[in-house]
């Protein structure tokens, strides 16, 4: 599994759950889970409680925040590399 994989993605793989199946368990549309996995959205407090309950604590708010922080840092470093690249 990719080092930058979301804790939810890792959990789903470990438990053989599709995106849709996991979303159903936590009570949201699968696109909501997808956005969280990609770091494009933070779960509400209510949704985070549902995620922690469903995963029995395997996926925590702290783990998702750390994942999002890593994604943001990677995006910033890509921008810096692109800015330093010579124009075509």
C-alpha distance (Angstrom), angle and dihedral (degrees) to the residues before:
residue distance angle dihedral
X1 . . .
X2 3.80 . .
X3 3.83 114.4 .
X4 3.80 88.0 -129.8
X5 3.80 93.6 51.6
X6 3.77 115.7 130.6
X7 3.80 117.1 -105.9
X8 3.81 86.6 -119.6
X9 3.81 91.3 53.3
X10 3.80 90.2 50.3
X11 3.81 91.2 47.9
X12 3.81 92.1 48.3
X13 3.82 91.7 50.1
X14 3.79 92.3 47.0
X15 3.80 91.2 51.3
X16 3.83 97.4 36.5
X17 3.80 93.0 -118.7
X18 3.77 123.7 153.5
X19 3.76 119.7 -136.8
X20 3.79 88.9 -106.6
X21 3.82 93.9 49.5
X22 3.80 92.5 49.9
X23 3.80 91.7 46.9
X24 3.79 90.4 51.4
X25 3.81 90.5 52.0
X26 3.82 92.6 52.8
X27 3.80 93.4 40.3
X28 3.79 103.6 -115.2
X29 3.80 138.6 104.6
X30 3.79 114.2 -85.4
X31 3.82 91.5 -117.1
X32 3.80 88.8 63.3
X33 3.81 90.3 56.4
X34 3.80 90.1 45.0
X35 3.82 91.4 54.3
X36 3.81 90.4 49.2
X37 3.81 91.2 49.1
X38 3.80 90.6 50.9
X39 3.81 92.2 47.6
X40 3.80 93.1 -116.7
X41 3.79 93.4 118.0
X42 3.78 138.0 30.7
X43 3.79 116.4 -140.0
X44 3.79 118.1 -114.9
X45 3.80 116.8 -112.3
X46 3.81 89.3 -102.4
X47 3.81 93.1 50.7
X48 3.81 91.3 45.2
X49 3.81 89.7 55.1
X50 3.81 89.3 50.8
X51 3.82 91.2 49.4
X52 3.80 91.7 49.1
X53 3.81 90.9 47.4
X54 3.81 94.9 47.6
X55 3.81 92.6 46.0
X56 3.81 92.0 42.1
X57 3.80 89.3 -126.0
X58 3.81 96.6 -48.6
X59 3.82 89.7 117.0
X60 3.79 114.0 46.5
X61 3.76 135.1 -177.7
X62 3.80 89.2 -114.7
X63 3.80 92.0 54.0
X64 3.81 91.7 50.4
X65 3.81 91.5 47.5
X66 3.81 90.8 50.4
X67 3.82 90.3 49.0
X68 3.80 91.1 51.4
X69 3.82 91.2 47.5
X70 3.84 90.6 52.7
X71 3.80 91.1 49.8
X72 3.81 91.3 50.0
X73 3.81 91.8 49.1
X74 3.80 91.0 49.4
X75 3.81 90.8 50.3
X76 3.82 91.0 49.6
X77 3.79 92.1 50.4
X78 3.81 90.4 50.2
X79 3.79 89.8 53.0
X80 3.81 90.9 50.4
X81 3.81 90.8 50.9
X82 3.80 91.0 48.4
X83 3.81 91.6 48.8
X84 3.80 90.2 52.3
X85 3.79 94.0 48.7
X86 3.79 117.9 103.5
X87 3.79 114.9 -107.6
X88 3.79 115.4 -101.4
